[in-house]
Amino acid sequence: MVEPSAATAFIRDFANTVDVEDRTDKLATRAGLDTWLRDNGLPTGEASEPILTLRAGLRERLLLNNNGDADTDLIAAAEHVLRGVPLYARLGTDPVPDDPLLAETALARVARDWAVTVASGEWIRLKQCPDHACLWVFWDGSRSRTRRWCTMRVCGNRAKTRAYTARHREPAQADLSLAKAA
């Protein structure tokens, strides 16, 4: 199984600062946001609204990677946030250039790591689970890059059970409708 780069892992982890299933959000409070920023080596005190808007749009974009029905308005709002992000390119003087993109804020770090993830082609492996009770962002390490669920044991099994129930309920309901009509 292939592992994500540091940039891609950061994008995944940023997207997963909200946990739909547990109903938790690491960025919901000022203290939570500052803790997350500090834990990721970023300066604290950044405005929360643009960060939350960017996260929401990014999560929708990753749902598109899994053929999900994404809210394009959230993606557009995130892109609007990205237009104002200060991101600087640099050449470097070392024999091997250092990171060519300098990101000094949380928004710039997400923008930089998203750009690196897209440039490397890893973006296609980042997906959001389509189970509405979960919506976890995961790394698809499968060779064919066709993994659908964050875990087959939980979300995949839920989907299969729902499909099975729906298939077996439809004929029974059709028989009941025919009996009522007669």
N, C-alpha and C positions, 0 to 999 in steps of 0.2 A: 504494500500500500504506500502510495506517495504521500508525503507530508507537505502541508502548506509552508510557504516562505514566512518570514517574520512579518512582512507587510500584510500578507493575506490573513495570517492568524490574528493580527491586530484588527483588521476589518471585521472578521468573524466575531471576535470578542467584543468589539464596539457594538455591533448589531445585537449581540446577546446580552447587553446591559439591561434589557427588559426581558422578563420571563413571563409569558402569557399564562402558562400552566400554573405557576406558583403565585401569580399576581404580584410580582415584585418588579421594581424598577430602580436600579442603582443610581440613576441620574435624576430621580423625581424631586429630590430635595437639594438645597444648596450644599449642605454638608456631604451628601452622597456624591454629588457631582465633583466637589473639591477633592474628596477622597479618591475617586476614580482618576481624576486628572493627576493628582500627586503620585498615585500608584503606577501611572504610565509615564512618569517623568515629564509631565507638562505643567505649565504654570497654572495656578488656581485663579479663581475670580472671573473666569470667562462667562459671558452671558449664556444662560441655559437654553433659551428659546431657539436660537439658531442650531445648537447642538442637537436638540430634540427633533427639530425639523429635518436636519440632515440624516439623523438615525432613521426616522420614519420613512424617508424617501429611499434610503439605502436598503432598508428591509423590503420595501416594495419591489425595488429593482432586483433583489435576490430571489424574490418570489417569481419574477418573470423567468429567471434562469431555470425554474422548475416547472415551467409551463403553467404557472398560476395566473389567476385573474387579478392583476395588480391595479392599484389606484394610481393612475398616471398623474393626477393632480398632486399627490404627495411627492412623486418623483420630480415634477416640475418645481414644486416649492423647494425641494432640496437643491435642485440645480440653481435656483435663484440665490440660495445661500452661498453656494460654491462660487458664484460670480464675484462675490466680494471678498474672497479668501486671499490673504497675502501669501503667495507661494513663490519662492525665489529659486532660480536656477543658478548654479555656480560651476565653475570649471575646476577649481582646486589646483594646488601646486605640488602635491605629492606625486611620486612616480605612478601610483595607481590612484585615480581620482576617488575621493570620498563620495558619500551620497550626493548626487548632483542636485537634489531638490532639498532646499532648506525649509523646514516647517517649524515655526516658532509657537503656534497656537494649536489647540485641540482640533479646530476646524481645518487648519492647514495640514495637520498630521493625518487626519482622515482623508483629505483630498490627495495628499502625496501618496499615501499607502494604497488608495483606490487606483490612482494613476499607475503605480508600480504593478499592482495586481492585474490591471487590464493589459498593460504593456507586456507582462510576462505570459499572458494567456491563462493565468490561474483563475480569472474571474468566472469562467464557465463551471468551475468546480465548487464555487460557493453557491449554496442554494438555501432557500427557506422551506421548511417542512410545510406541506400544504394542509396539514391537519389543523383546523381552526382552533382546536383546544391546545395546540402546541406552538406552532409558528417559530420553532427554534431554527437558527441559522447553523448549517453544518457544512463540513468539507466533504465533498464526494471524492473519495480516494479510489473508487472503483476504476478498473482499467478502461471500461467503456464509457465512463462518466454518465451513467444512466440511473444512478441511485435516485430514488424518489423521496424516501422517508428518512428522517433523522435516525430512526432505528426501526427495523422491521419488527422487533419484539414488542414494541408498544404502538407507535403510530401506524406502522404498516399493518399490524394485526387488527387495530381498530377499523381501518379502512376496509380490509378484507371481510371483517365481520359485518360491517354495515352493508357492503355490496351483497354478501350472501343473504342477509336478512331481506334486503330489498328485492332480490331475485325470487326468493321463496314467498314473499308476501304478495307480490303482484298477481301470480296465478290464483291464489286463494281469494284475493279481493275480486278478481274477474269472475270467478265461479260464484261468489256471493252476489255480484251485480246481475249475473244471468239468472240466478234463482229468484231474485226479487222481481225481475222483469217478467218472469213466467207466471 
